[in-house]
Amino acid sequence: MKISARNTLKGKVVSVEKGATTAHVKIEIADGTVITSSITNEAVDSLGLTVGSDAYAVVKSSDVMIAVD
């Protein structure tokens, strides 16, 4: 994976809470440190995000995006 953002934090998905159109994904990047991102349900499905899977929190400006290998 190549990405222009310089703040990529690898962790494990600890929670995926889907709503009507948007999901809240929580990634634990260190012991007890969790980052939450709001992404579409479609993005959750496309990335195959499930509790326990590895993922990256990608911080660019004020947005937190999710990335997988």
N, C-alpha and C positions, 0 to 999 in steps of 0.2 A: 504494500500500500504506500503510495506517495501522496502527500497532502501539503499544502502551503502553510497551514496553521502550525505554529511552533509549540503549542501547549497541548500535547497529547498525553493523556494519563490512562495507563492500562489498569484494568481492574476486572472484577467479576460482577455480573448482574445479580443483584440481590432482591429486586422487586420489579415487576411489570404490571401496572394497573391500567387496564384499558377503559376508556370512557366511550362516549358515543362516536367521537371521531379522533380524539387525541389520547395518547397514553403518557403516563409518567413512568419513566425508567430510572431506577436507582442503581448506580454502580459504586461498589466499594473499592476505592483506589488504594487504601491503606487501612490498617487495623482501626476500625471505627470511623474512618473518614469516608463519607458517602456524598456523591454528586448526583443531583436529580436533573433530568432533562425531560422536556415536554416535546414529543414527536408524534407524528400521525400513527394511527393504528396500522396503516399500510406500510409505513417504514419499519415498524416492529416486525411485521410478517416478512417483509422483503429481506431484512437483515437476519432473520431467524433468531431473534432475541428471546431467550428463555432464562429463567432463574438458574444460576450456576454457570452460564456461558461466559467466556472471555469477551471483553469489548473494551473500547477506548472512549473516554470522554474527551472530546475535541473542543477546546475553548478558543474561540475566535471573537474578539471584541466582546459584546455582551451576550453572545449566543453560546449555548453548549450543545454540540452535536454528538451523535453516537456513530462510531465506525467499527467495523469488524474486518478481520483479515479474509 
